[in-house]
């Protein structure tokens, strides 16, 4: 097993630990490395860097995302699904409303990771180009923000 730390990207404060996960499966670390944003306790953080410090010790540096806000505030004490959920949401410039286009429920973390790393997803006969990805711990879901290509 591994250890993952989320640290504030603040050199003046010596990069304090905000959150840590010990133990954590390395596959989950990979999925979190693939995300541009991290939502926890109704705060949206933007990833600035990911590092491997030493064997099985990983760090994601984050800073508060000044221009982002929580999409859905409803925290889920127990998810209504099993496995890994990923929402595809339509990114719309100049708004904070991002409608859900599709929802995936994965039983395999490799499939979830491949979807998070994709630049395009084909859904309902249309291609959707990724704008960003996030892990929303409050809602226990990964989110793939995208715009239709045509």
HELIX and SHEET records of a PDB file:
HELIX    1   1 UNK A   11  UNK A   13  5                                   3    
HELIX    2   2 UNK A   26  UNK A   33  1                                   8    
HELIX    3   3 UNK A  109  UNK A  117  1                                   9    
SHEET    1   A 7 UNK A  17  UNK A  24  0                                        
SHEET    2   A 7 UNK A   2  UNK A   8 -1                                        
SHEET    3   A 7 UNK A  57  UNK A  64  1                                        
SHEET    4   A 7 UNK A  43  UNK A  54 -1                                        
SHEET    5   A 7 UNK A  37  UNK A  40 -1                                        
SHEET    6   A 7 UNK A 126  UNK A 136  1                                        
SHEET    7   A 7 UNK A 120  UNK A 123 -1                                        
SHEET    1   B 9 UNK A  17  UNK A  24  0                                        
SHEET    2   B 9 UNK A   2  UNK A   8 -1                                        
SHEET    3   B 9 UNK A  57  UNK A  64  1                                        
SHEET    4   B 9 UNK A  43  UNK A  54 -1                                        
SHEET    5   B 9 UNK A  37  UNK A  40 -1                                        
SHEET    6   B 9 UNK A 126  UNK A 136  1                                        
SHEET    7   B 9 UNK A 141  UNK A 148 -1                                        
SHEET    8   B 9 UNK A  84  UNK A  90  1                                        
SHEET    9   B 9 UNK A 100  UNK A 106 -1                                        
END                                                                             
